[in-house]
Amino acid sequence: MFFLAVFLYDEPLSPEKLTTFVLIWSALAMLIFDSIRRMRKAKTTTLIDKKAL
C-alpha cells in the first residue's frame, strides 16, 4: 500500500514518513529473524535431547 500510494497516487514522501517506514520494516525483519533463529535452536536442542535418551 505504501508503494502504491507513493508511486501511483503521487502521495508526498517526507523524510519523517520514510524514516518511520524504514524503522517499522527493520523492526519487523529483526523480529522474524530472531523468531526463526529461536525455532531452529529449539529444534536442534530437542533433537539432541531425544538422541540422549
C-alpha positions as CSV (number, residue, x, y, z in Angstrom):
1,M,0.0,0.0,0.0
2,F,2.9,2.3,0.8
3,F,4.4,1.9,-2.6
4,L,1.1,2.2,-4.3
5,A,0.4,5.5,-2.5
6,V,3.8,6.9,-3.3
7,F,4.2,5.8,-6.9
8,L,0.7,5.5,-8.3
9,Y,-1.1,8.2,-6.4
10,D,1.9,10.6,-6.1
11,E,1.5,11.0,-2.3
12,P,4.2,13.2,-0.9
13,L,7.0,11.2,0.9
14,S,8.5,13.3,3.6
15,P,11.7,12.3,5.3
16,E,9.7,11.6,8.5
17,K,7.5,9.1,6.7
18,L,10.4,7.4,5.1
19,T,12.2,7.1,8.4
20,T,9.1,5.7,10.0
21,F,8.7,3.2,7.1
22,V,12.3,2.0,7.4
23,L,12.2,1.7,11.2
24,I,9.0,-0.3,11.2
25,W,10.1,-2.7,8.5
26,S,13.6,-3.1,10.1
27,A,12.0,-4.0,13.4
28,L,9.7,-6.5,11.7
29,A,12.7,-8.0,9.9
30,M,14.6,-8.3,13.2
31,L,11.6,-9.9,14.9
32,I,11.2,-12.5,12.1
33,F,15.0,-13.2,12.1
34,D,15.0,-13.7,15.8
35,S,11.9,-16.0,15.7
36,I,13.5,-18.2,13.0
37,R,16.7,-18.4,15.0
38,R,15.0,-19.4,18.2
39,M,12.8,-22.0,16.4
40,R,16.0,-23.6,14.8
41,K,17.8,-23.5,18.2
42,A,14.8,-25.2,19.9
43,K,14.6,-27.8,17.2
44,T,18.3,-28.6,17.5
45,T,18.0,-28.8,21.3
46,T,15.0,-31.1,21.0
47,L,16.9,-33.4,18.6
48,I,19.9,-33.5,20.9
49,D,17.7,-34.3,23.9
50,K,16.0,-37.2,22.0
51,K,19.3,-38.7,21.0
52,A,20.5,-38.6,24.6
53,L,17.6,-40.8,25.6
